[in-house]
Amino acid sequence: MHFHLSSLGKAAWYNAIFLVIAYTAMGMFFTLIAVAAKSLWASFTAHVVNNLLIYIIGIWAAVATSKP
């Protein structure tokens, strides 16, 4: 989680608290997937899909807000 929080820089303290809560919830969600599927691969796949979606949305947002 340190890697995720290191991107905050000098953001407000409440952003850090929000991210800790969000990352904890996602970790619990991925754990539930692993337990339900009885496989770490299911949790790994869900994590990869989550990261890809965030990456794609980030690129889309950057392109959509860039000025020509």
All heavy atoms as TSV, in Angstrom:
chain	resi	resn	atom	element	x	y	z
A	1	MET	N	N	0.824	-1.186	0.000
A	1	MET	CA	C	0.000	0.000	0.000
A	1	MET	C	C	0.873	1.255	0.000
A	1	MET	O	O	0.430	2.299	-0.440
A	1	MET	CB	C	-0.935	-0.016	1.195
A	1	MET	CG	C	-1.908	1.133	1.170
A	1	MET	SD	S	-3.378	0.946	2.148
A	1	MET	CE	C	-2.745	0.950	3.776
A	2	HIS	N	N	2.079	1.134	0.467
A	2	HIS	CA	C	2.961	2.286	0.479
A	2	HIS	C	C	3.135	2.859	-0.931
A	2	HIS	O	O	3.149	4.067	-1.111
A	2	HIS	CB	C	4.319	1.917	1.065
A	2	HIS	CG	C	5.277	3.058	1.067
A	2	HIS	ND1	N	6.107	3.332	0.003
A	2	HIS	CD2	C	5.515	4.025	1.982
A	2	HIS	CE1	C	6.821	4.398	0.263
A	2	HIS	NE2	N	6.480	4.841	1.456
A	3	PHE	N	N	3.252	1.990	-1.906
A	3	PHE	CA	C	3.407	2.452	-3.286
A	3	PHE	C	C	2.212	3.294	-3.702
A	3	PHE	O	O	2.364	4.343	-4.312
A	3	PHE	CB	C	3.566	1.253	-4.223
A	3	PHE	CG	C	3.629	1.652	-5.658
A	3	PHE	CD1	C	4.762	2.248	-6.180
A	3	PHE	CD2	C	2.544	1.464	-6.493
A	3	PHE	CE1	C	4.819	2.644	-7.506
A	3	PHE	CE2	C	2.592	1.843	-7.820
A	3	PHE	CZ	C	3.730	2.435	-8.326
A	4	HIS	N	N	1.006	2.853	-3.365
A	4	HIS	CA	C	-0.191	3.595	-3.744
A	4	HIS	C	C	-0.231	4.954	-3.053
A	4	HIS	O	O	-0.580	5.948	-3.663
A	4	HIS	CB	C	-1.452	2.806	-3.378
A	4	HIS	CG	C	-1.636	1.571	-4.195
A	4	HIS	ND1	N	-2.007	1.600	-5.517
A	4	HIS	CD2	C	-1.513	0.262	-3.874
A	4	HIS	CE1	C	-2.107	0.379	-5.976
A	4	HIS	NE2	N	-1.803	-0.451	-5.005
A	5	LEU	N	N	0.103	4.984	-1.787
A	5	LEU	CA	C	0.031	6.236	-1.040
A	5	LEU	C	C	1.178	7.179	-1.371
A	5	LEU	O	O	1.065	8.375	-1.149
A	5	LEU	CB	C	-0.003	5.957	0.463
A	5	LEU	CG	C	-1.261	5.249	0.961
A	5	LEU	CD1	C	-1.166	5.002	2.451
A	5	LEU	CD2	C	-2.503	6.044	0.644
A	6	SER	N	N	2.276	6.660	-1.917
A	6	SER	CA	C	3.403	7.537	-2.232
A	6	SER	C	C	3.064	8.511	-3.347
A	6	SER	O	O	3.720	9.534	-3.505
A	6	SER	CB	C	4.618	6.701	-2.613
A	6	SER	OG	O	4.397	6.020	-3.821
A	7	SER	N	N	2.024	8.231	-4.119
A	7	SER	CA	C	1.636	9.124	-5.206
A	7	SER	C	C	0.860	10.342	-4.707
A	7	SER	O	O	0.569	11.243	-5.478
A	7	SER	CB	C	0.799	8.367	-6.239
A	7	SER	OG	O	-0.401	7.916	-5.654
A	8	LEU	N	N	0.542	10.373	-3.439
A	8	LEU	CA	C	-0.226	11.498	-2.892
A	8	LEU	C	C	0.581	12.789	-2.844
A	8	LEU	O	O	0.031	13.872	-2.977
A	8	LEU	CB	C	-0.708	11.178	-1.481
A	8	LEU	CG	C	-2.001	10.399	-1.382
A	8	LEU	CD1	C	-2.274	10.037	0.060
A	8	LEU	CD2	C	-3.154	11.172	-1.950
A	9	GLY	N	N	1.872	12.671	-2.613
A	9	GLY	CA	C	2.690	13.870	-2.490
A	9	GLY	C	C	2.274	14.666	-1.274
A	9	GLY	O	O	2.215	14.155	-0.174
A	10	LYS	N	N	1.941	15.932	-1.492
A	10	LYS	CA	C	1.543	16.796	-0.371
A	10	LYS	C	C	0.038	17.020	-0.360
A	10	LYS	O	O	-0.435	18.097	-0.031
A	10	LYS	CB	C	2.282	18.115	-0.456
A	10	LYS	CG	C	3.767	17.976	-0.269
A	10	LYS	CD	C	4.451	19.317	-0.209
A	10	LYS	CE	C	5.933	19.092	-0.128
A	10	LYS	NZ	N	6.589	19.771	0.911
A	11	ALA	N	N	-0.708	15.987	-0.712
A	11	ALA	CA	C	-2.169	16.104	-0.721
A	11	ALA	C	C	-2.689	16.250	0.705
A	11	ALA	O	O	-1.992	15.970	1.678
A	11	ALA	CB	C	-2.784	14.867	-1.377
A	12	ALA	N	N	-3.909	16.690	0.805
A	12	ALA	CA	C	-4.535	16.897	2.111
A	12	ALA	C	C	-4.644	15.573	2.864
A	12	ALA	O	O	-4.774	14.511	2.266
A	12	ALA	CB	C	-5.915	17.517	1.930
A	13	TRP	N	N	-4.603	15.643	4.190
A	13	TRP	CA	C	-4.638	14.453	5.029
A	13	TRP	C	C	-5.904	13.645	4.810
A	13	TRP	O	O	-5.887	12.424	4.862
A	13	TRP	CB	C	-4.498	14.826	6.502
A	13	TRP	CG	C	-5.634	15.697	6.994
A	13	TRP	CD1	C	-5.669	17.047	6.994
A	13	TRP	CD2	C	-6.878	15.263	7.544
A	13	TRP	NE1	N	-6.868	17.493	7.493
A	13	TRP	CE2	C	-7.622	16.425	7.847
A	13	TRP	CE3	C	-7.433	14.028	7.808
A	13	TRP	CZ2	C	-8.896	16.356	8.391
A	13	TRP	CZ3	C	-8.699	13.958	8.354
A	13	TRP	CH2	C	-9.415	15.120	8.644
A	14	TYR	N	N	-7.037	14.302	4.515
A	14	TYR	CA	C	-8.282	13.557	4.337
A	14	TYR	C	C	-8.266	12.739	3.041
A	14	TYR	O	O	-8.945	11.733	2.942
A	14	TYR	CB	C	-9.513	14.472	4.401
A	14	TYR	CG	C	-9.422	15.717	3.557
A	14	TYR	CD1	C	-9.724	15.689	2.207
A	14	TYR	CD2	C	-9.034	16.918	4.134
A	14	TYR	CE1	C	-9.648	16.838	1.433
A	14	TYR	CE2	C	-8.946	18.076	3.361
A	14	TYR	CZ	C	-9.256	18.021	2.021
A	14	TYR	OH	O	-9.164	19.148	1.244
A	15	ASN	N	N	-7.477	13.157	2.052
A	15	ASN	CA	C	-7.316	12.334	0.852
A	15	ASN	C	C	-6.602	11.034	1.201
A	15	ASN	O	O	-6.947	9.973	0.690
A	15	ASN	CB	C	-6.532	13.077	-0.227
A	15	ASN	CG	C	-7.339	14.185	-0.858
A	15	ASN	OD1	O	-8.556	14.220	-0.746
A	15	ASN	ND2	N	-6.659	15.098	-1.517
A	16	ALA	N	N	-5.586	11.120	2.066
A	16	ALA	CA	C	-4.854	9.929	2.482
A	16	ALA	C	C	-5.767	8.983	3.249
A	16	ALA	O	O	-5.733	7.766	3.027
A	16	ALA	CB	C	-3.651	10.311	3.330
A	17	ILE	N	N	-6.604	9.522	4.126
A	17	ILE	CA	C	-7.526	8.681	4.888
A	17	ILE	C	C	-8.522	8.013	3.949
A	17	ILE	O	O	-8.800	6.812	4.068
A	17	ILE	CB	C	-8.247	9.501	5.977
A	17	ILE	CG1	C	-7.244	9.891	7.060
A	17	ILE	CG2	C	-9.411	8.727	6.564
A	17	ILE	CD1	C	-7.786	10.811	8.109
A	18	PHE	N	N	-9.046	8.765	2.994
A	18	PHE	CA	C	-9.966	8.191	2.017
A	18	PHE	C	C	-9.308	7.051	1.254
A	18	PHE	O	O	-9.901	5.995	1.051
A	18	PHE	CB	C	-10.458	9.263	1.037
A	18	PHE	CG	C	-11.233	8.699	-0.106
A	18	PHE	CD1	C	-12.549	8.301	0.062
A	18	PHE	CD2	C	-10.643	8.522	-1.344
A	18	PHE	CE1	C	-13.272	7.753	-0.991
A	18	PHE	CE2	C	-11.349	7.981	-2.406
A	18	PHE	CZ	C	-12.662	7.590	-2.225
A	19	LEU	N	N	-8.062	7.256	0.811
A	19	LEU	CA	C	-7.370	6.216	0.056
A	19	LEU	C	C	-7.091	4.977	0.901
A	19	LEU	O	O	-7.215	3.856	0.411
A	19	LEU	CB	C	-6.080	6.756	-0.546
A	19	LEU	CG	C	-6.276	7.701	-1.724
A	19	LEU	CD1	C	-4.928	8.222	-2.213
A	19	LEU	CD2	C	-7.019	7.014	-2.851
A	20	VAL	N	N	-6.734	5.158	2.156
A	20	VAL	CA	C	-6.513	4.002	3.033
A	20	VAL	C	C	-7.801	3.200	3.160
A	20	VAL	O	O	-7.793	1.966	3.066
A	20	VAL	CB	C	-5.987	4.442	4.415
A	20	VAL	CG1	C	-6.054	3.301	5.419
A	20	VAL	CG2	C	-4.565	4.968	4.299
A	21	ILE	N	N	-8.924	3.875	3.330
A	21	ILE	CA	C	-10.214	3.185	3.431
A	21	ILE	C	C	-10.559	2.494	2.113
A	21	ILE	O	O	-10.976	1.335	2.089
A	21	ILE	CB	C	-11.321	4.174	3.861
A	21	ILE	CG1	C	-11.070	4.631	5.299
A	21	ILE	CG2	C	-12.698	3.539	3.728
A	21	ILE	CD1	C	-11.927	5.797	5.737
A	22	ALA	N	N	-10.358	3.196	0.999
A	22	ALA	CA	C	-10.675	2.618	-0.306
A	22	ALA	C	C	-9.794	1.413	-0.609
A	22	ALA	O	O	-10.287	0.371	-1.079
A	22	ALA	CB	C	-10.513	3.679	-1.399
A	23	TYR	N	N	-8.488	1.509	-0.346
A	23	TYR	CA	C	-7.587	0.389	-0.619
A	23	TYR	C	C	-7.878	-0.789	0.301
A	23	TYR	O	O	-7.771	-1.950	-0.118
A	23	TYR	CB	C	-6.127	0.816	-0.480
A	23	TYR	CG	C	-5.683	1.809	-1.532
A	23	TYR	CD1	C	-4.719	2.761	-1.241
A	23	TYR	CD2	C	-6.226	1.813	-2.806
A	23	TYR	CE1	C	-4.302	3.674	-2.195
A	23	TYR	CE2	C	-5.833	2.723	-3.766
A	23	TYR	CZ	C	-4.871	3.646	-3.453
A	23	TYR	OH	O	-4.466	4.544	-4.394
A	24	THR	N	N	-8.249	-0.516	1.532
A	24	THR	CA	C	-8.610	-1.594	2.451
A	24	THR	C	C	-9.867	-2.302	1.960
A	24	THR	O	O	-9.938	-3.543	1.963
A	24	THR	CB	C	-8.825	-1.043	3.875
A	24	THR	OG1	O	-7.607	-0.423	4.305
A	24	THR	CG2	C	-9.204	-2.137	4.841
A	25	ALA	N	N	-10.856	-1.538	1.525
A	25	ALA	CA	C	-12.092	-2.136	0.994
A	25	ALA	C	C	-11.806	-2.979	-0.241
A	25	ALA	O	O	-12.336	-4.091	-0.387
A	25	ALA	CB	C	-13.111	-1.042	0.684
A	26	MET	N	N	-10.950	-2.471	-1.138
A	26	MET	CA	C	-10.606	-3.250	-2.330
A	26	MET	C	C	-9.864	-4.519	-1.951
A	26	MET	O	O	-10.099	-5.588	-2.538
A	26	MET	CB	C	-9.766	-2.416	-3.301
A	26	MET	CG	C	-10.546	-1.336	-4.003
A	26	MET	SD	S	-11.946	-1.925	-4.982
A	26	MET	CE	C	-11.126	-2.840	-6.249
A	27	GLY	N	N	-8.973	-4.439	-0.991
A	27	GLY	CA	C	-8.258	-5.623	-0.515
A	27	GLY	C	C	-9.211	-6.657	0.046
A	27	GLY	O	O	-9.065	-7.868	-0.201
A	28	MET	N	N	-10.199	-6.201	0.795
A	28	MET	CA	C	-11.204	-7.123	1.342
A	28	MET	C	C	-12.032	-7.739	0.213
A	28	MET	O	O	-12.349	-8.934	0.252
A	28	MET	CB	C	-12.091	-6.388	2.352
A	28	MET	CG	C	-11.329	-5.970	3.594
A	28	MET	SD	S	-12.236	-4.826	4.645
A	28	MET	CE	C	-13.511	-5.870	5.271
A	29	PHE	N	N	-12.368	-6.945	-0.785
A	29	PHE	CA	C	-13.126	-7.437	-1.927
A	29	PHE	C	C	-12.335	-8.507	-2.684
A	29	PHE	O	O	-12.860	-9.571	-3.023
A	29	PHE	CB	C	-13.489	-6.277	-2.853
A	29	PHE	CG	C	-14.232	-6.684	-4.084
A	29	PHE	CD1	C	-15.534	-7.149	-4.007
A	29	PHE	CD2	C	-13.629	-6.594	-5.324
A	29	PHE	CE1	C	-16.229	-7.524	-5.148
A	29	PHE	CE2	C	-14.307	-6.961	-6.476
A	29	PHE	CZ	C	-15.613	-7.433	-6.379
A	30	PHE	N	N	-11.054	-8.239	-2.927
A	30	PHE	CA	C	-10.224	-9.219	-3.623
A	30	PHE	C	C	-10.048	-10.486	-2.785
A	30	PHE	O	O	-9.963	-11.593	-3.327
A	30	PHE	CB	C	-8.862	-8.628	-3.994
A	30	PHE	CG	C	-8.942	-7.531	-5.024
A	30	PHE	CD1	C	-8.144	-6.407	-4.931
A	30	PHE	CD2	C	-9.815	-7.614	-6.101
A	30	PHE	CE1	C	-8.201	-5.394	-5.875
A	30	PHE	CE2	C	-9.896	-6.603	-7.060
A	30	PHE	CZ	C	-9.089	-5.493	-6.935
A	31	THR	N	N	-9.997	-10.337	-1.473
A	31	THR	CA	C	-9.916	-11.500	-0.591
A	31	THR	C	C	-11.188	-12.325	-0.689
A	31	THR	O	O	-11.135	-13.566	-0.756
A	31	THR	CB	C	-9.678	-11.059	0.867
A	31	THR	OG1	O	-8.452	-10.322	0.926
A	31	THR	CG2	C	-9.610	-12.246	1.804
A	32	LEU	N	N	-12.338	-11.660	-0.691
A	32	LEU	CA	C	-13.603	-12.389	-0.829
A	32	LEU	C	C	-13.668	-13.152	-2.154
A	32	LEU	O	O	-14.160	-14.280	-2.206
A	32	LEU	CB	C	-14.788	-11.424	-0.726
A	32	LEU	CG	C	-15.093	-10.877	0.662
A	32	LEU	CD1	C	-16.178	-9.815	0.581
A	32	LEU	CD2	C	-15.509	-11.997	1.591
A	33	ILE	N	N	-13.160	-12.553	-3.205
A	33	ILE	CA	C	-13.131	-13.231	-4.503
A	33	ILE	C	C	-12.253	-14.477	-4.421
A	33	ILE	O	O	-12.633	-15.550	-4.896
A	33	ILE	CB	C	-12.633	-12.280	-5.613
A	33	ILE	CG1	C	-13.680	-11.211	-5.893
A	33	ILE	CG2	C	-12.290	-13.043	-6.882
A	33	ILE	CD1	C	-13.219	-10.129	-6.847
A	34	ALA	N	N	-11.084	-14.348	-3.806
A	34	ALA	CA	C	-10.168	-15.486	-3.687
A	34	ALA	C	C	-10.785	-16.606	-2.860
A	34	ALA	O	O	-10.682	-17.783	-3.221
A	34	ALA	CB	C	-8.851	-15.035	-3.061
A	35	VAL	N	N	-11.457	-16.249	-1.773
A	35	VAL	CA	C	-12.078	-17.266	-0.916
A	35	VAL	C	C	-13.250	-17.922	-1.633
A	35	VAL	O	O	-13.393	-19.153	-1.613
A	35	VAL	CB	C	-12.518	-16.633	0.431
A	35	VAL	CG1	C	-13.391	-17.587	1.232
A	35	VAL	CG2	C	-11.301	-16.214	1.230
A	36	ALA	N	N	-14.089	-17.129	-2.280
A	36	ALA	CA	C	-15.258	-17.677	-2.971
A	36	ALA	C	C	-14.848	-18.599	-4.117
A	36	ALA	O	O	-15.452	-19.647	-4.333
A	36	ALA	CB	C	-16.145	-16.553	-3.487
A	37	ALA	N	N	-13.813	-18.203	-4.843
A	37	ALA	CA	C	-13.367	-18.994	-5.994
A	37	ALA	C	C	-12.371	-20.080	-5.583
A	37	ALA	O	O	-12.037	-20.934	-6.396
A	37	ALA	CB	C	-12.726	-18.089	-7.035
A	38	LYS	N	N	-11.883	-20.003	-4.344
A	38	LYS	CA	C	-10.852	-20.923	-3.850
A	38	LYS	C	C	-9.629	-20.898	-4.765
A	38	LYS	O	O	-9.027	-21.929	-5.061
A	38	LYS	CB	C	-11.403	-22.342	-3.704
A	38	LYS	CG	C	-12.503	-22.436	-2.673
A	38	LYS	CD	C	-13.022	-23.837	-2.536
A	38	LYS	CE	C	-14.154	-23.814	-1.520
A	38	LYS	NZ	N	-14.858	-25.042	-1.457
A	39	SER	N	N	-9.293	-19.692	-5.202
A	39	SER	CA	C	-8.167	-19.527	-6.114
A	39	SER	C	C	-7.627	-18.108	-6.017
A	39	SER	O	O	-8.399	-17.144	-6.068
A	39	SER	CB	C	-8.614	-19.798	-7.547
A	39	SER	OG	O	-7.628	-19.406	-8.461
A	40	LEU	N	N	-6.310	-18.010	-5.891
A	40	LEU	CA	C	-5.703	-16.686	-5.930
A	40	LEU	C	C	-5.745	-16.097	-7.329
A	40	LEU	O	O	-5.710	-14.879	-7.501
A	40	LEU	CB	C	-4.250	-16.750	-5.452
A	40	LEU	CG	C	-4.054	-16.828	-3.949
A	40	LEU	CD1	C	-2.578	-16.953	-3.627
A	40	LEU	CD2	C	-4.642	-15.614	-3.263
A	41	TRP	N	N	-5.829	-16.962	-8.351
A	41	TRP	CA	C	-5.884	-16.474	-9.724
A	41	TRP	C	C	-7.120	-15.621	-9.973
A	41	TRP	O	O	-7.060	-14.658	-10.731
A	41	TRP	CB	C	-5.810	-17.629	-10.724
A	41	TRP	CG	C	-4.409	-18.125	-10.854
A	41	TRP	CD1	C	-3.913	-19.299	-10.363
A	41	TRP	CD2	C	-3.323	-17.464	-11.482
A	41	TRP	NE1	N	-2.579	-19.400	-10.646
A	41	TRP	CE2	C	-2.186	-18.280	-11.345
A	41	TRP	CE3	C	-3.196	-16.254	-12.144
A	41	TRP	CZ2	C	-0.947	-17.936	-11.851
A	41	TRP	CZ3	C	-1.946	-15.902	-12.646
A	41	TRP	CH2	C	-0.846	-16.738	-12.503
A	42	ALA	N	N	-8.235	-15.967	-9.354
A	42	ALA	CA	C	-9.458	-15.168	-9.513
A	42	ALA	C	C	-9.251	-13.766	-8.941
A	42	ALA	O	O	-9.617	-12.764	-9.560
A	42	ALA	CB	C	-10.629	-15.852	-8.835
A	43	SER	N	N	-8.630	-13.702	-7.770
A	43	SER	CA	C	-8.360	-12.411	-7.149
A	43	SER	C	C	-7.329	-11.637	-7.965
A	43	SER	O	O	-7.461	-10.428	-8.170
A	43	SER	CB	C	-7.849	-12.620	-5.727
A	43	SER	OG	O	-7.577	-11.396	-5.109
A	44	PHE	N	N	-6.312	-12.328	-8.438
A	44	PHE	CA	C	-5.289	-11.703	-9.278
A	44	PHE	C	C	-5.918	-11.117	-10.541
A	44	PHE	O	O	-5.634	-9.978	-10.920
A	44	PHE	CB	C	-4.221	-12.739	-9.647
A	44	PHE	CG	C	-3.229	-12.259	-10.659
A	44	PHE	CD1	C	-2.199	-11.402	-10.307
A	44	PHE	CD2	C	-3.319	-12.674	-11.975
A	44	PHE	CE1	C	-1.288	-10.962	-11.246
A	44	PHE	CE2	C	-2.410	-12.241	-12.914
A	44	PHE	CZ	C	-1.396	-11.384	-12.554
A	45	THR	N	N	-6.793	-11.880	-11.172
A	45	THR	CA	C	-7.454	-11.427	-12.397
A	45	THR	C	C	-8.329	-10.207	-12.118
A	45	THR	O	O	-8.328	-9.243	-12.890
A	45	THR	CB	C	-8.291	-12.561	-13.005
A	45	THR	OG1	O	-7.431	-13.678	-13.256
A	45	THR	CG2	C	-8.963	-12.134	-14.286
A	46	ALA	N	N	-9.069	-10.232	-11.020
A	46	ALA	CA	C	-9.909	-9.086	-10.655
A	46	ALA	C	C	-9.052	-7.846	-10.417
A	46	ALA	O	O	-9.424	-6.732	-10.819
A	46	ALA	CB	C	-10.735	-9.413	-9.419
A	47	HIS	N	N	-7.910	-8.021	-9.795
A	47	HIS	CA	C	-7.014	-6.899	-9.529
A	47	HIS	C	C	-6.461	-6.333	-10.834
A	47	HIS	O	O	-6.399	-5.109	-11.024
A	47	HIS	CB	C	-5.876	-7.361	-8.616
A	47	HIS	CG	C	-5.035	-6.255	-8.088
A	47	HIS	ND1	N	-3.726	-6.080	-8.437
A	47	HIS	CD2	C	-5.320	-5.245	-7.220
A	47	HIS	CE1	C	-3.240	-5.023	-7.814
A	47	HIS	NE2	N	-4.192	-4.492	-7.071
A	48	VAL	N	N	-6.074	-7.206	-11.751
A	48	VAL	CA	C	-5.556	-6.766	-13.044
A	48	VAL	C	C	-6.641	-6.012	-13.829
A	48	VAL	O	O	-6.378	-4.950	-14.401
A	48	VAL	CB	C	-5.012	-7.958	-13.862
A	48	VAL	CG1	C	-4.752	-7.572	-15.298
A	48	VAL	CG2	C	-3.754	-8.506	-13.211
A	49	VAL	N	N	-7.851	-6.549	-13.835
A	49	VAL	CA	C	-8.959	-5.887	-14.542
A	49	VAL	C	C	-9.229	-4.514	-13.918
A	49	VAL	O	O	-9.409	-3.526	-14.630
A	49	VAL	CB	C	-10.228	-6.765	-14.538
A	49	VAL	CG1	C	-11.443	-5.993	-15.012
A	49	VAL	CG2	C	-10.006	-8.008	-15.382
A	50	ASN	N	N	-9.228	-4.444	-12.607
A	50	ASN	CA	C	-9.423	-3.173	-11.913
A	50	ASN	C	C	-8.352	-2.168	-12.331
A	50	ASN	O	O	-8.655	-1.016	-12.671
A	50	ASN	CB	C	-9.375	-3.404	-10.401
A	50	ASN	CG	C	-9.469	-2.119	-9.610
A	50	ASN	OD1	O	-10.482	-1.432	-9.654
A	50	ASN	ND2	N	-8.418	-1.789	-8.899
A	51	ASN	N	N	-7.091	-2.578	-12.322
A	51	ASN	CA	C	-6.005	-1.679	-12.692
A	51	ASN	C	C	-6.105	-1.245	-14.150
A	51	ASN	O	O	-5.853	-0.079	-14.476
A	51	ASN	CB	C	-4.649	-2.333	-12.436
A	51	ASN	CG	C	-4.341	-2.428	-10.952
A	51	ASN	OD1	O	-5.053	-1.896	-10.113
A	51	ASN	ND2	N	-3.274	-3.127	-10.623
A	52	LEU	N	N	-6.457	-2.168	-15.035
A	52	LEU	CA	C	-6.601	-1.816	-16.452
A	52	LEU	C	C	-7.711	-0.798	-16.662
A	52	LEU	O	O	-7.557	0.144	-17.441
A	52	LEU	CB	C	-6.872	-3.064	-17.289
A	52	LEU	CG	C	-5.658	-3.936	-17.594
A	52	LEU	CD1	C	-6.093	-5.226	-18.281
A	52	LEU	CD2	C	-4.658	-3.193	-18.445
A	53	LEU	N	N	-8.827	-0.990	-15.982
A	53	LEU	CA	C	-9.935	-0.039	-16.112
A	53	LEU	C	C	-9.521	1.353	-15.641
A	53	LEU	O	O	-9.825	2.352	-16.286
A	53	LEU	CB	C	-11.158	-0.523	-15.346
A	53	LEU	CG	C	-11.903	-1.697	-15.959
A	53	LEU	CD1	C	-12.996	-2.192	-15.013
A	53	LEU	CD2	C	-12.495	-1.318	-17.303
A	54	ILE	N	N	-8.827	1.417	-14.520
A	54	ILE	CA	C	-8.371	2.702	-14.004
A	54	ILE	C	C	-7.384	3.338	-14.980
A	54	ILE	O	O	-7.433	4.543	-15.246
A	54	ILE	CB	C	-7.752	2.538	-12.600
A	54	ILE	CG1	C	-8.851	2.200	-11.609
A	54	ILE	CG2	C	-6.997	3.795	-12.181
A	54	ILE	CD1	C	-8.364	1.805	-10.254
A	55	TYR	N	N	-6.497	2.534	-15.544
A	55	TYR	CA	C	-5.520	3.030	-16.506
A	55	TYR	C	C	-6.222	3.563	-17.761
A	55	TYR	O	O	-5.920	4.660	-18.238
A	55	TYR	CB	C	-4.549	1.902	-16.865
A	55	TYR	CG	C	-3.425	2.312	-17.771
A	55	TYR	CD1	C	-2.400	3.131	-17.313
A	55	TYR	CD2	C	-3.365	1.869	-19.084
A	55	TYR	CE1	C	-1.358	3.510	-18.138
A	55	TYR	CE2	C	-2.332	2.244	-19.919
A	55	TYR	CZ	C	-1.335	3.055	-19.438
A	55	TYR	OH	O	-0.318	3.428	-20.267
A	56	ILE	N	N	-7.176	2.812	-18.278
A	56	ILE	CA	C	-7.903	3.219	-19.490
A	56	ILE	C	C	-8.706	4.489	-19.229
A	56	ILE	O	O	-8.709	5.412	-20.044
A	56	ILE	CB	C	-8.801	2.069	-19.987
A	56	ILE	CG1	C	-7.930	0.946	-20.547
A	56	ILE	CG2	C	-9.796	2.559	-21.029
A	56	ILE	CD1	C	-8.670	-0.350	-20.806
A	57	ILE	N	N	-9.368	4.552	-18.082
A	57	ILE	CA	C	-10.138	5.752	-17.738
A	57	ILE	C	C	-9.206	6.951	-17.583
A	57	ILE	O	O	-9.534	8.063	-18.006
A	57	ILE	CB	C	-10.972	5.514	-16.455
A	57	ILE	CG1	C	-12.098	4.530	-16.751
A	57	ILE	CG2	C	-11.526	6.826	-15.905
A	57	ILE	CD1	C	-12.822	4.025	-15.524
A	58	GLY	N	N	-8.025	6.740	-17.004
A	58	GLY	CA	C	-7.052	7.829	-16.857
A	58	GLY	C	C	-6.587	8.352	-18.197
A	58	GLY	O	O	-6.478	9.566	-18.395
A	59	ILE	N	N	-6.299	7.451	-19.128
A	59	ILE	CA	C	-5.888	7.880	-20.465
A	59	ILE	C	C	-7.032	8.613	-21.154
A	59	ILE	O	O	-6.823	9.670	-21.764
A	59	ILE	CB	C	-5.436	6.672	-21.310
A	59	ILE	CG1	C	-4.125	6.123	-20.776
A	59	ILE	CG2	C	-5.291	7.046	-22.789
A	59	ILE	CD1	C	-3.671	4.841	-21.427
A	60	TRP	N	N	-8.226	8.063	-21.067
A	60	TRP	CA	C	-9.395	8.709	-21.686
A	60	TRP	C	C	-9.596	10.115	-21.125
A	60	TRP	O	O	-9.834	11.072	-21.870
A	60	TRP	CB	C	-10.636	7.846	-21.469
A	60	TRP	CG	C	-11.881	8.516	-21.954
A	60	TRP	CD1	C	-12.324	8.601	-23.229
A	60	TRP	CD2	C	-12.842	9.211	-21.148
A	60	TRP	NE1	N	-13.501	9.303	-23.272
A	60	TRP	CE2	C	-13.842	9.691	-22.006
A	60	TRP	CE3	C	-12.935	9.461	-19.782
A	60	TRP	CZ2	C	-14.920	10.416	-21.542
A	60	TRP	CZ3	C	-14.020	10.175	-19.328
A	60	TRP	CH2	C	-14.999	10.647	-20.207
A	61	ALA	N	N	-9.484	10.240	-19.794
A	61	ALA	CA	C	-9.677	11.550	-19.179
A	61	ALA	C	C	-8.588	12.532	-19.616
A	61	ALA	O	O	-8.866	13.705	-19.859
A	61	ALA	CB	C	-9.686	11.411	-17.657
A	62	ALA	N	N	-7.358	12.051	-19.734
A	62	ALA	CA	C	-6.262	12.926	-20.163
A	62	ALA	C	C	-6.472	13.392	-21.600
A	62	ALA	O	O	-6.251	14.555	-21.923
A	62	ALA	CB	C	-4.933	12.192	-20.022
A	63	VAL	N	N	-6.905	12.492	-22.447
A	63	VAL	CA	C	-7.144	12.851	-23.851
A	63	VAL	C	C	-8.338	13.792	-23.955
A	63	VAL	O	O	-8.317	14.763	-24.707
A	63	VAL	CB	C	-7.347	11.581	-24.715
A	63	VAL	CG1	C	-7.861	11.932	-26.093
A	63	VAL	CG2	C	-6.054	10.792	-24.790
A	64	ALA	N	N	-9.398	13.507	-23.198
A	64	ALA	CA	C	-10.617	14.299	-23.272
A	64	ALA	C	C	-10.413	15.720	-22.763
A	64	ALA	O	O	-11.088	16.647	-23.214
A	64	ALA	CB	C	-11.729	13.622	-22.479
A	65	THR	N	N	-9.481	15.907	-21.845
A	65	THR	CA	C	-9.283	17.240	-21.267
A	65	THR	C	C	-8.090	17.972	-21.863
A	65	THR	O	O	-7.842	19.110	-21.504
A	65	THR	CB	C	-9.096	17.151	-19.740
A	65	THR	OG1	O	-7.978	16.323	-19.449
A	65	THR	CG2	C	-10.355	16.610	-19.067
A	66	SER	N	N	-7.357	17.321	-22.761
A	66	SER	CA	C	-6.198	17.986	-23.365
A	66	SER	C	C	-6.668	19.012	-24.405
A	66	SER	O	O	-7.666	18.830	-25.074
A	66	SER	CB	C	-5.266	16.971	-24.004
A	66	SER	OG	O	-5.889	16.362	-25.107
A	67	LYS	N	N	-5.910	20.068	-24.485
A	67	LYS	CA	C	-6.245	21.129	-25.440
A	67	LYS	C	C	-5.456	20.899	-26.722
A	67	LYS	O	O	-4.280	20.570	-26.678
A	67	LYS	CB	C	-5.931	22.485	-24.845
A	67	LYS	CG	C	-6.775	22.788	-23.630
A	67	LYS	CD	C	-6.424	24.124	-23.059
A	67	LYS	CE	C	-7.268	24.373	-21.824
A	67	LYS	NZ	N	-6.957	25.635	-21.190
A	68	PRO	N	N	-6.098	21.102	-27.868
A	68	PRO	CA	C	-5.400	20.874	-29.135
A	68	PRO	C	C	-4.291	21.868	-29.399
A	68	PRO	O	O	-4.194	22.909	-28.911
A	68	PRO	CB	C	-6.493	20.995	-30.194
A	68	PRO	CG	C	-7.661	21.621	-29.521
A	68	PRO	CD	C	-7.449	21.507	-28.055
